[in-house]
Amino acid sequence: MIKISVFYPNEEGKKFDTTYYFNKHIPMVQEKLGSAVKRVGVEQGLGGAAPGSRATYLLMAHLYFDSVAAFQTAFGAHVQTIMGDIPNFTDIQPIIQISEVKI
């Protein structure tokens, strides 16, 4: 199994519409990716390791797929729509990582 993680850095002066993200973007992503996406998790940063410090990431989304090929096939068919929706909720440049789930 692989995990696609999308990190949104907690940058000062940037916008992020969490209502749009949770109510429109994530449901649209799930609908477009269909049964290829096995699970979706979204985390919202609360703080850093030091008391009172800012979270490194404002928000992190994790999407699970059986394989890189399954992700590429599902995402590739809808890349324009999914990536084109980002300006509707943020001006933050997301960081994307592909990981193999070991445990």
C-alpha positions in Angstrom: 0.0 0.0 0.0 1.2 3.5 -0.7 0.2 6.9 0.9 0.1 10.2 -1.0 0.6 13.0 1.5 -0.2 16.6 0.7 1.3 19.1 3.1 0.2 22.7 3.3 3.0 24.7 5.0 1.8 27.1 7.7 3.0 30.3 6.1 2.3 33.7 7.5 0.0 35.9 5.4 -1.3 33.0 3.3 -5.0 32.1 3.0 -6.7 28.7 3.5 -10.5 28.2 3.4 -10.9 25.1 5.5 -14.7 25.1 5.0 -14.3 24.9 1.2 -11.5 22.3 1.6 -13.5 20.0 3.9 -17.0 20.5 2.2 -16.0 20.7 -1.5 -12.4 19.9 -2.3 -12.0 16.6 -0.4 -15.4 15.2 -1.5 -14.6 16.1 -5.1 -11.2 14.4 -4.9 -12.8 11.3 -3.4 -15.5 11.2 -6.1 -12.9 11.7 -9.0 -10.5 9.0 -7.6 -13.3 6.6 -7.0 -12.6 3.1 -5.7 -8.8 3.5 -6.4 -8.5 5.6 -3.2 -8.8 3.2 -0.2 -8.9 5.7 2.6 -8.5 9.5 3.1 -7.4 11.2 6.3 -7.0 14.9 6.9 -5.1 16.5 9.9 -5.1 20.1 10.9 -1.9 21.3 12.7 -2.3 22.7 16.2 1.2 23.6 17.2 4.9 22.7 17.0 7.0 20.7 19.4 7.8 23.8 21.6 4.9 25.1 23.7 3.2 28.0 21.9 5.0 27.4 18.6 3.3 27.4 15.3 2.5 24.1 13.5 4.9 23.4 10.7 1.9 22.4 8.5 -1.5 24.1 8.5 -3.1 21.0 7.1 -2.0 17.5 5.9 -4.1 15.2 3.7 -3.3 11.5 3.3 -4.7 9.3 0.5 -4.1 5.6 0.4 -3.8 3.5 -2.7 -2.9 -0.1 -3.5 0.0 0.9 -5.6 1.8 3.9 -7.3 0.3 2.7 -10.6 -3.3 2.8 -9.1 -2.7 6.3 -7.9 -1.2 7.5 -11.2 -4.1 6.0 -13.2 -6.8 7.5 -11.0 -5.1 10.9 -10.5 -3.8 11.2 -14.0 -7.4 11.1 -15.4 -8.4 14.1 -13.2 -5.2 16.0 -12.5 -6.5 19.2 -14.2 -9.7 19.3 -12.2 -8.1 18.4 -8.9 -5.1 20.7 -9.2 -7.2 23.4 -10.8 -9.4 23.6 -7.7 -6.5 24.5 -5.3 -6.8 28.3 -5.9 -10.4 28.1 -4.7 -9.2 27.4 -1.1 -5.6 28.4 -0.8 -2.6 30.3 -2.1 -0.2 28.0 -0.4 2.0 25.8 -2.7 1.4 22.2 -1.5 4.2 19.7 -0.9 3.4 16.2 -2.1 5.1 13.0 -1.0 4.6 9.4 -2.0 5.4 6.9 0.7 5.2 3.1 1.0 3.2 2.1 4.1 5.4 -0.4 6.1 3.3 -0.9 9.2 
